[in-house]
Amino acid sequence: MADNNTLVPISDGLLERTVCSTEMKFRNYHFKWTIKNYDLVSKTMKRIKSPEFPLVEKTQKWYIEFEPFEMKEDTKGDAIFSLKRKFFDEIYIQGAYNFETASGEKYTHNFKIMLPKCGMVSNLSIKHLFKALQWDKCSSKDFTITCYFRMFDSAIDTCEDVSNKKIKSGELLVNISNLLEDQVLKDITFSVQGKKFKAHKAILAARSPVFSAMFTHKMKERIKSCVEIQDLEPDIFEKMLRFIYTDKVNDLEESASKLLPAAERYDLQKLKRMCVTILHRSLTIKNVLETLKLADMFSISDLRRAALKFIISHPEIVNGMEEFENLIESRPRVALELIRLQKKGDSNYEGSFEKIKKTDFEFRH
């Protein structure tokens, strides 16, 4: 009788072996903010907010906010600094504040936290800060805050079936890739809006369940040597075909929105995941509605939710865009989900969604 803690070897049947790895991706931020003549600011302002950063990124905007305090040795209480962002997901960040005077005196405060929706609050003793910066000895009263941190962005999982692996996967991939350029033994031709592409049925069938059914079942494509395709652009079909042979796509950022429907149609799951990842990371005011439409069309819940949250954080998309109005009229479920998410978020956006609530989409089927 085997012990409960002993791994019992499997001797009969097929042994499936899978090897996986996970790579964690992070984004790094560095922000430096100098407040001129801080002593005067602390006496005249109740609250101060930094400029938003980074400048080049639209989907993630951060800022620092605090109530100015008088930098005196006998000042009691804490200085409260808030690190906030204009987005709603909870994320893990780690980093530090670095406080510095014009004379070079510094004080560092480290942090690591699961950042809540309301932002991160750091409490620092004013008396301790005064002494560390030797504020009474500073001729210039400029106060510099440097904030640097990194946040978790995504996790990329890579899995491989090694059950019957006999040769290096890289070598196999190179051999298959070479067949794309070799015209020998190609036994199927695709006419895509008049442009011809030749391929190997066996490779297409091995990579795509849809192609497999097309060439093995009693479909007209089984007996034809040329298949007509009118609803795909030739360059998109060529990129899809190259992916089938090489497992790669060049310039995916430029074609992800058009490749996603092709990947869905031919059941190319890896290509679909690659497109979804790119669309998720590349959300902008210009493309978010098209991305939302695709996500809803193909029931990609994570991408749909990300697009909806992006819209909530950018109310200008709602105001005055006919494309948005057409979208909520044709897809009432999206509008309902948008309102539910908005209610959970910042009430400052309430006015931007009044016209959604007043539409009669709830009664359209």
Order of alpha helices (4+ residues) and beta strands (2+ residues): beta-alpha-beta-beta-beta-beta-beta-beta-alpha-beta-alpha-beta-beta-alpha-alpha-alpha-beta-alpha-alpha-alpha-alpha-alpha-alpha-alpha-alpha
